[in-house]
Amino acid sequence: MPRRKLDPLPSVAFQILLALADQPLHGYAIMRHVAEQTEGRMRLGPATLYGSIQTLLEGGLVEEVDAPAHDDSQDGRRRYYRISAAGRKMARDEAERLAGVLRVARTKDILRGEYV
Amino acid sequence: MSEPLLSGLLALYPAQFRREYGAECARLLRDRFRDERGVMARMRLCADVLHDLLFGVPQLYALPRRAFAKAAPAQADGTMIRVADEARLSLGALMCAVALSTGAFGCMMSWFANVRYACEAGFLRQAQTQPPVKKSHQSSMRLASFYMMQQPASAPAASMAPSVRDATSAMVDAINTHKIVMFGETHANKQEYAWLCSLVRDPAFHARVDDIVVEFGNSLYQKSVDRWIAGEDVPMAQVEKAWRNIVGAVGPVSPVYAEFYQAVRESNRMSGSHKVRLLLGDPYADWEKIKDKEDLGPFVAHRDEWYAQVVEDDVLAKGHRALLIMGAGHFRRANGPELIEQKLRALGADPYLVVFGTNVVGAYDDVDPRFDSWKTPAIVALAGNWVGDLPAIPVLTGGMGQASSLKMAAAADAMLYVGPRDSLTTVNVPASELENSDYGKEINRRLMIQMGRTMTFTLPAETPEFQRPAPQQAAAGNVQRFPQAQAPKSMHDPLPPRPPSQ
């Protein structure tokens, strides 16, 4: 199932992998990062967020890790996730695919030069 | 009010999903409810959850049952989610639940839009003397009354216990979840700056923050500070101009600020490749060229605008994460965000605001014993608990300010508490270091320009942060009074062009 659901990589899953590229994060922090990355266009609800995380876990693209020492949440430790080597490779492949799309769009004069 | 309702809607999610992620989902909604305040933000939160119910949940039901087969341990953290069923919901039941939840959201949004907002703005008080409200508002009021009747009388939201967190851990979380964290400081406070210095030395915080923007730094000296913070040898006489030559304070500048600069420099030296930049947010006035108050006027008048400009140019434009530090009066919300936060929000930022507070909840002697058990330094989020329901002015001013109807939860997102009001102290430049010194003479020159008077340096190195006011003394005219200095005409002029950084 994960292979089928992650090929091609859904945009939510890609955004979650990007959010985890710097450091392990808990679910709420992932949601905030994705909202920032997408300038507020993508705000993940619980089902979308954790459904995608579950799929990424099954696909081996993210891993659950212990909460860092600074997490002293009084309502119990949060669950943290980090990107795996396979997840990083998948995110890089997806970014390269999108870069290819951008290149084509530029050659077709759909995008101007000010875009990367 | 709607957190239990929102969390209750999670019962519509598949049982296996709830068993695996129910606690996390409830926590996520609690966090969003805590951070996203105001009518629009709450409506957006409701809309997001509704969207998730309509589009995300059907996908969860479509997943094979084995998808969440790895059952999590029983929830032991008091989450509101209960696994009530093991069987799948039928399509009819799901549709019925979605319809009911849509109705619940409609009621909730109506309540927010028509009642709570009106209450906060004080419109309901005015309405008592106004013509009868419209029918649509009457129905909203009935809905609100119905909702309020459903609340347990013994546990209104405002009386809920706050989550008292270690201040550093709470700040690390804040900077993880918000690219911009604003801290409204009390000037020159010893305990507060001891914590701020420990915060910037904290590896988790240092690794996450890119910039710290300070009020107590003159932008003219950004280049010198950049070099010094990066570890280069720069003469201290040049570096200290950054905090000594600000226009926001014409008196002697407390040593706590020099210690803070030093703490940032040390943390950069101890860290790996990631370096924190100290951005100077005070306008670029060159005191060596300021001869009268007309020279100073444009800088004094545009301090907040310039600070926001620094954040826009050096933080937001670079996609950085930053801690902004400025006097609480510049950041504290009154009727919504103040100028700096307004500008940052207009640029798409979503700042989290923490302010310095005390345990004083009324007049000078009204000290609240509920703070006594807190381990300090602590940060508490202010939404939905008794701290947020306290009147803001005495808490923020140690009982010294003019009372108003402003509540803590409306003034900020969270409060820093470093100890009981009477344990707090201000760090001063001792009189012995100012008398007959070049710095002391320069302070008096600046005071003469701005205030039309000089001062006699008498303060010891440390004094109480909030000294008891002396109303009888004031009434007897026994207090030294200074004539109000006339504002310079140049206050209406724009900032002059920025000179090269020194």
Interface residues (C-beta under 8 A of the other chain):
Chain A: M1 Q23 L25 H26 G27 Y28 A29 M31 R32 E36 E39 G40 R43 L44 G45 P46 A47 T48 L49 Y50 G51 I53 Q54 T55 E58 P68 A69 H70 D71 D72 S73 Q74 D75 G76 R78 R79
Chain B: L10 Y13 F17 E20 Y21 A23 E24 C25 R27 L28 L29 R30 D31 R32 R44 D48 V49 H51 D52 L53 F55 G56 V57 Q59 L60 L63 P64 A67 F68 A76 D77 G78 S163 V164 R165 D166 T168 S169 V172 D173 N176 T177 H178 K179 D202 A204 A207 R208 G348 D350
